[in-house]
Amino acid sequence: MGINKFIKNVKNFLELDDFSESKKKKAIKKLLEKLAKRQKATKKRLDGDLSKKEKRKAEEELEIIKYQIKKGKKLLSKLEKSQENS
């Protein structure tokens, strides 16, 4: 058995590749939680009295947050699918 084959077999046995993916999943989940909190805060800010300029800024921020949440969920589902296929 060659060295590379041995390393590959040990990695598969110890599931080291899945370990790095689980770290990525946890990080994405934490980021999604933070984005959700920020989204709530921005919505609350929009409910208050704001000038037109501040309101427009808050609406833009809300759109960016929504896009990032959507993107994060897509990445998370992609990681989960790749983990299931492994």
C-alpha positions in Angstrom: 0.0 0.0 0.0 1.4 3.4 -1.0 1.7 6.4 1.2 -1.0 8.4 -0.6 -3.4 5.5 -0.6 -2.8 5.0 3.2 -3.4 8.7 3.9 -6.6 8.7 1.8 -7.9 5.6 3.6 -7.2 7.1 7.0 -8.9 10.3 6.0 -11.9 8.4 4.9 -11.9 6.3 8.0 -11.6 9.2 10.4 -14.0 11.4 8.2 -11.6 14.3 8.3 -13.2 15.9 5.2 -16.6 15.9 6.9 -15.1 17.6 9.9 -14.1 20.7 8.0 -17.6 20.8 6.3 -19.3 20.6 9.7 -17.2 23.6 10.8 -18.4 25.5 7.7 -22.0 24.6 8.5 -21.7 25.8 12.0 -20.1 29.1 10.9 -22.8 29.7 8.3 -25.6 28.9 10.8 -24.1 31.5 13.3 -23.8 34.1 10.5 -27.5 33.4 9.5 -28.5 33.9 13.2 -26.7 37.2 13.3 -28.2 38.4 10.0 -31.7 37.5 11.3 -31.1 39.6 14.4 -29.8 42.5 12.3 -32.8 42.1 10.1 -35.2 42.4 13.1 -33.3 45.5 14.3 -33.5 47.1 10.9 -37.2 46.4 10.6 -37.8 48.0 14.0 -35.8 51.0 12.9 -37.9 51.3 9.8 -41.1 51.4 12.0 -39.8 54.4 13.9 -39.6 58.0 12.7 -36.9 58.4 10.2 -36.0 61.0 7.6 -36.4 60.1 4.0 -32.6 59.6 3.6 -32.3 57.4 6.7 -35.4 55.4 5.7 -34.0 54.8 2.2 -30.7 53.7 3.8 -32.4 51.3 6.1 -34.5 49.9 3.3 -31.3 49.3 1.3 -29.7 47.6 4.3 -32.7 45.4 4.7 -32.5 44.3 1.0 -28.8 43.5 1.4 -29.5 41.5 4.5 -32.3 39.6 2.8 -30.0 38.7 -0.1 -27.2 37.6 2.3 -29.7 35.4 4.2 -30.9 33.8 1.0 -27.3 33.2 -0.2 -26.3 31.7 3.2 -29.3 29.3 3.2 -28.4 28.2 -0.3 -24.8 27.5 0.7 -26.0 25.6 3.8 -28.3 23.4 1.8 -25.5 22.8 -0.7 -23.1 21.7 2.1 -25.8 19.4 3.6 -26.4 17.8 0.2 -22.7 17.2 -0.3 -22.4 15.7 3.1 -25.3 13.3 2.4 -23.8 12.2 -0.8 -20.5 11.4 0.9 
